[in-house]
Amino acid sequence: MAKMHSKKHGKSKSRKPVMETTQLPQGIPPKAEIEEIIVGYAKQGMSPQMIGLTLKEKHNVPYVKEVMGRRLVAILKEKKLANALPYDMLDLMKKAVNMRHHMEKNKQDASNKLRLSRTEAKIWRLSKYYMREGVLPDGWRYDPKQAELLIKGS
């Protein structure tokens, strides 16, 4: 709200607790075993978010980056198990496809129209960022029909 009602930037954001290597809890599996667990979950079709949550709950691994020294998506890319599109973009595309299906059945849903336009705006902004960073090829465009085919295929 600070940005909306003043010219200042807000300080509200989520912050991970500062962890030192000496603070890691006891009972963490070795790095090789954690990597095998990650690969196994990825082959089952779990998203990186779900893999991280499962590691935290079942295997007592607080943060993969703190334990392994690299991020979970980097491990998946190294093992060639990551998608071509970034996961946050895929999640937004799934959301937009579901909203479009809802709009086909409920044409008068004005609030859904607004949410769909906002979601697609997020996709366009993300695509500009990823093209600038070199993750997506230059000239990549979001097309709702192509997104629907992509989501059905995965």
Secondary structure by P-SEA (a helix, b strand, c coil): ccccccccccccccccccccccccccccccaaaaaaaaaaaaaacccaaaaaaaaacccccccccccccccaaaaaaaacccccccaaaaaaaaaaaaaaaaaaacccaaaaaaaaaaaaaaaaaaaaaaaaaccccccbbbbaaaaaaaaaac
